[in-house]
Amino acid sequence: MSTAQPYFPPPPPMSPNPPRLVIIGAGSRGRAYARAITRSCNGLVVAVVEPDNYKRTHFGKTFIWGAEAPAEGACFRDWRDFISYEKQRRDRADNGYDDTPPGVDAAFVCVLDEMHREVVIELAKLGGLHIMCEKPLSISLEACVDMYGALRANKTDKGEEHVFSIGHVLRYSPANIMLRKLLLEDRVIGDVLSVVHTEPVGWWHFAHSYVRGNWRRQSTTAPSLLTKSCHDIDILLWLLCSPVSYTSGDNNTPHLPSTVSSAGSLQYFKKTRKPVAAGPATNCLSCPVESSCKYSAKRVYVEQPVHGLDAGNVRWPVSIVMPDIESYGTAEEKRAAMIAELAKDYTADTTDAEVASRNWFGRCVYESDNDVCDEQVVTVTWDDDPLPGASLPAATPEASQTVDAMGGRGSKTATFHMVAQTKRQCERFTYIYGVHGEIYADSDVIQVEDFLTGKTTTYHPPVEGEGSHGGGDIGLARQFVLAVDKVKNHGWSTERAQKEHVGCTLEEIIRSHALVFCAEEARTGKKVIDWAEWWDKEVEAKLKGTS
């Protein structure tokens, strides 16, 4: 965990007519973005869409209408209701009705992963909105391609594509921004030769989200490499594939991978690992060894220091188990309600559809219906691919004597490791090996070793907000809202706002998601895949069909 003192950066100057934003999905991610917008962005959250009554009302009171009643256009149960309302509102405005309230400029899509495709495509068809979609873009490559086509067609009155962002929050953390500058702009270790990046999910966090929670079944969501680690794959491509800058005037040709391979499986959370002494128990509260099991639901959600209900925590993960936990009055009432929720279980007679339709947070982790990998390694390689006349600056005059003709596009390798069984919880760390030195980086510290001088330089990046994703939640929200503001109030083209503030293109978003699906094909087929051939067959040919 980062030891840096977190802070909330002040919002950029507010325009006279600031961007108006709707949050579609008032779960943990929707609330995270709303907090970031309220504290550190120059936009206004003016509407919420959420089917759960408690979540919708609590969100609205916290971020929009306070103690007042919600205004027209501020509160919707279903995203379809919002689209229907917005069409009617626009008709009223076009017909000159003076009492027509203003609409929204942009939407944050924070619904379940499997809903992203339908919601984003319908918003794109509605038109007139900039869109930020929580990661992953969608749960299948086909859906991602469909969304790509719809987003390309989502044009402004000037014929430009609207601003689009994806919830790859790691790009926006102060630590990763500093790391990328040191690596690609300052070139403190010269050309990169290899990267080893690890995401330690955390032993109980994995059980919460990927054994008992929303993302446990590939058939209803997606592989864990996509649902948990797609932004780790994106970070590797951001460091090793994407152009150094879209605004410097340099060549923007990406250095594309050569091969992709992967290995991994569900190693631990399965019935063969169940303690013999647990017997036939399928729920923690009826298990004879509950008190000695580290995965005990009672231990994790009620008794755990810091994160448990007994510690006074009513946010994640407690609020995921019981979204309305704060509606219970006393601590005793909250505890009783939580125990009752954890006691819920299914039997052999329960239909698979019912089991898959909800989460079972009291279920034994060895008796769940989970099937996603809890251990996986992905390896991506690059070949030499210099561009004619390309050159890059060196970090020091001494290093300039060893600059070669590769222009930063020499062969290299990236290895990603996702592991469940760790004490560290989502505290990612990276080792980068270059021709002139090496780097160790996490959200708290970046250490640069210089081979020539023997000097070690240590950097301590700031942490924005409450430290979630190293401050990336705030950074992503701020940059997206800034982009919308520049288009709405300052005459910027959407292309300029997309590149200068969002900092990535729609093509990059598709590429990083496609590489996840490529890696999964490599893992399940036990093979090494030629990236260019796979991209042409599985992506490029399908993208042409969306034109």
Salt bridges, closest charged atoms under 4 A:
GLU72 OE2 - ARG92 NH1 2.71
ASP78 OD1 - ARG80 NH1 3.29
GLU86 OE2 - ARG89 NH2 2.84
GLU86 OE2 - ARG90 NE 2.87
ASP99 OD1 - ARG92 NH2 3.86
ASP105 OD2 - LYS488 NZ 2.76
GLU118 OE2 - ARG80 NH2 3.35
GLU122 OE2 - LYS125 NZ 3.55
GLU134 OE2 - ARG29 NE 3.19
GLU142 OE2 - LYS542 NZ 3.45
ASP146 OD2 - ARG117 NE 3.16
ASP186 OD1 - LYS181 NZ 3.11
ASP191 OD1 - ARG187 NH2 2.72
GLU199 OE2 - LYS228 NZ 2.44
GLU199 OE2 - ARG428 NH2 2.61
ASP232 OD1 - HIS197 NE2 2.77
ASP232 OD1 - ARG428 NE 2.56
ASP234 OD1 - HIS168 ND1 3.42
ASP234 OD2 - ARG171 NE 2.70
GLU303 OE2 - LYS298 NZ 3.91
ASP310 OD1 - ARG335 NE 3.01
GLU326 OE2 - HIS58 NE2 3.72
GLU341 OE1 - LYS344 NZ 2.98
GLU341 OE2 - ARG358 NH2 3.20
ASP345 OD1 - ARG363 NH1 2.60
ASP352 OD2 - ARG217 NH2 3.03
GLU367 OE2 - LYS271 NZ 3.81
GLU367 OE2 - LYS274 NZ 2.87
ASP369 OD1 - ARG216 NE 2.59
ASP369 OD2 - ARG217 NH1 2.80
GLU375 OE2 - HIS417 NE2 2.45
ASP385 OD2 - ARG409 NH2 2.80
GLU427 OE1 - ARG424 NE 3.85
GLU464 OE1 - ARG478 NH1 3.28
GLU466 OE1 - ARG35 NE 3.80
GLU466 OE2 - ARG39 NH1 3.87
GLU466 OE2 - ARG315 NH1 3.44
ASP473 OD1 - ARG29 NH2 2.92
ASP473 OD1 - HIS469 ND1 3.10
ASP485 OD2 - HIS490 NE2 3.25
GLU495 OE2 - LYS499 NZ 3.31
GLU500 OE2 - ARG496 NE 3.12
GLU507 OE2 - ARG511 NH2 2.88
GLU508 OE1 - ARG171 NH2 3.26
GLU520 OE1 - ARG523 NH2 2.93
GLU521 OE2 - LYS527 NZ 3.30
GLU538 OE1 - LYS542 NZ 3.16
